[in-house]
Amino acid sequence: MAAPSSELATLKAEAMVHGAYQAADFLVIAPVAICLLFGAGLLMARKRVDWHPFVAIPGFCLLLAADVLLLLKVAAEGPQTMMMGGWKPPFGIAFTVDMLGALFVTTAGFVALAASIYATFSMSRTERRYGFFPFLFVMMGGVSGAFLTGDVFNLYVWFEVLLIGSFGLLILGSEHEQLDGATKYCFLNLVATTLFLVTTGYLYGLFGTLNMADIAEKAGRFENDGALLTIAVLYLVAFGMKAAAFPLNFWLPASYHTPRFVVSALFAGLLTKVGVYSLIRILLMLFPPQHADLATLIAWVAALTMLVGAFGALAQSDLRRLLNYFVIAGIGTIFAGLALTQPGGGAGMIAAAASAATDGAAAGAAPGEAAALLPGSTSQVVGLSGAVFYAIHSIVVMTALYLAAGTAARIAGSSSLRVMGGLWRERPLLAALTLIFLLAVSGLPPFSGFWPKVILVRGAFQAGLPVLGAVILLTGFLMTVASARVFALAFWRNAPEPAEAGGENAIFRAEGEPSPVLAMLPLVMLAVFVVVAGILPQWLTELSDVAARGIVDPSAYVGSVFGGGS
């Protein structure tokens, strides 16, 4: 009996991490831990709902601080890994964060802080008592976990956690319209999640592991394997449904207009982007040959998603339903970046263009010279770099637009464009901020949406996909028209007479009256990002380029997991 026992002890010793963790190692799991701890604490204090905002806002400040520190650590040292339970990979569950995950989780923490400030006046006491802030922390814990996990099955688990939080947020108020939207939202997510789980089982049966770094190493041995292509297609369908890509996007405009505006803002900004992030992580990092095989299909999906979003926005007369289609159009734009596999030079080009805008030094730079302006920039990541930049921009801008729309609709008493009007004279700061967000979502300079669209259009033409580039430009034009219509009707024209308005779509029975500071502070926070990322885009361009190169060449990611670190 001693021999098997000794052998077991030896195997266990070889499978366990040796050496103590450093304090900095816990930054990798800090965002998840903060969310779950604050969510549990607020749940225990459910009878003290007046305390919730004063606990939640510091909690989200702490979350953002942890996210920023993690981003700085990744930028300085490269990908970071922490193994749960002290098990070495691939036996244990890995939390691994590279630049892509750090960028997404930091942006998520930023918009969550803005939304929590907005919620202090927009959510009634009853809705707080039903658990708004605990649900919000649970959802953010799931979102953060999805961006930080290095294990495919745990990606599924964190999807489930964020869905639990989102279901609770969706039905706060228990109104008929909310329950109807929640039913559609839940059913489609059930289908997508089931497909995700079945595909993950297929993946485990093929590889015997669900550690992403381990799969990235082993996948190269399965050349021309039809099973891998099948897995890639199934993941494309599952994550495409969660991201609301064509033709699986019909659930979003049927559900996102039903909850409170602050809930819609978080859903529009974050939840669809988790699907996009997962698709990038699994399809592009783990199965690049299969992604190349599917590039044409993804390009068609991107083009049709953009067109559905743009034309759908033009057809709407309700502000929030219109914004739902803006979300869909943005997802199509991100998918366009995923379809571009032809070599380009977008990241270097944008740095050159930005420098030219500020000092004119690089105005005539050739593509090769422009690429040299970014140390380490590769010409193979143009599409993905643009997609990451656009995704970060979209998280912020779509959250901001819903929050601005909520404030405008509260003042007007309705979200119908037939009823709204005169807000430019009544609230000039709100009108100016909303105009910034509308110009940004349309991809117009000098705001954050302009630069990633420049990268993507240039990349599309370089990759021999002029139709895709033309669709990006056409979508931008149509969204500009829709944005101009929103501003003209809701802000610029005189308010309709009360008899003409008729109280249509009055939806703010339960929401309180904000102070001017609380109402504008989250919008100003988000507007600062939009303006800075538009006027000085080099920093975000460089980070997006590093994130894209980390996906195209995951050697640093794999080395972080298997390289002997903590």
Buried (B, 14 or more C-beta within 10 A) or exposed (E): EEEEEEEEEEEEEEEBBEEEEEEEBEBBBBBBBBBBBBBBBBBEBBEEBEEBBEBBBEBBBBBBEBBBBBBEBBBEEBBBBBBEEEBBBBBBBBBBBBBBBBBBBBBBBBBBBBBBBBBBBBBBEEBBEBBBBBBBBBBBBBBBBBBBBBBBBBBBBBBEBBBBBBBBBBBBBEBEEBEEBBBBBBEBBEBBBEBBBEBBEBBBEBBEBBBBBBBBBBBEEBEEBEEBBBBBBBBBBBBBBBBBBBEBBBBBBBBBBBBBBBBBBBBBBBBBBBBBBBBBBBBBBBBBBBBEBBBEEBBBBBBBBBBBBBBBBBEBBBBBBBBBBBBBBBBBBBBBBBBBBBBBBBBBBBBBBBBBBEEEEBEEBEBEEBBBBBEEBBBBBBBBBBBBBBBBBBBBBBBBBBBBBBBBBBBBBBBBBBBBBBBBEBBEEBBEBBBBBBBBBBBBBBBBBBBBBBBBBBBBBBBEBEEBBBBBBBBBEBBBBBBBBBBEBBBBBEBBEEEEBBEBBBBBEBBEEBEEEBBBBBBEBBBEBBBBBBBBBBEBBBBBBBBBBBBBBBEBBBBBBBBEBB
